[in-house]
Amino acid sequence: MKQEHDLITEFITQMEPKIKKSIKYTSFQERDDLEQEIKLKMVETVSRGVIKETPGFWEFKQSFE
C-alpha cells in the first residue's frame, strides 16, 4: 500500500506542471475544482492499474497492422 501511495504521489508531482498549464485556459472560478478532479482521476487510474508500460513507436504501429 505504501508503495502504491508513493507511486501515486510521484506521478501527480511529475504531472503538476502540465496540470497547472492546462487549467490556465479555464475560468478562474473553475480552476481549483478542475485541478482536484484531474488529480482524482489520476489516482483512480493508477489505483486500478490501468497505466502500463507505454509501447514504443514500432510496437504501437504494429498493433494497427
N, C-alpha and C positions, 0 to 999 in steps of 0.2 A: 504494500500500500504506500509506504514511504517513497519507494522508487517511482511509482506512478505519479505521486504528488510532485516529486522533483521534476519529472519529465514534463508534466503539465505546466509547472511554473516556468521552466526553461523555455518551453515552446511559446508561451504567452509573452515572456520577456523579449524573445527574439522577434516576435511579430509586432511588438508595441509601436515601433516607428511607422510601420505600414498602416496599422490601425489608425494612429493619430493623423497620418497624412490623408487617409481616405475619409475620415469623418470631417475634415475641413470643409468638404463640399456639402455638408448637411447643415440645416439651420441650427443656430446656436442653442436653441431650446431643446433640440433633439439629440445633441451630441453625446451627452452622458449616458442617456438611455441606449443609444445605438452602440456605443463602446461596450457597455455592460452586456448587451445582447450578443455582440460578436464574441466576446470572451466566453460567455456561457456556451455558445455553440461550439467553440474550440474545445472547451472542457468536455462537453458531451461527446464530441468526435473522438478525442484521444481516449476517453474512458471506454468507448465501445470498441476501440482497437481498429478503427476504420483506416487510420493512417498507416500505410505500409511503406516499404521501400519504393521510392519513385523510380520508374523504369527509365533506362537511358533512351536516347533518341531512337536507336535502331530497334530496340525491344518494343518501344511504343509503335513505331512504324510497322513492325512485323505483326503486331496484334491486329492490324487492319487488313492484312493480306489474306 
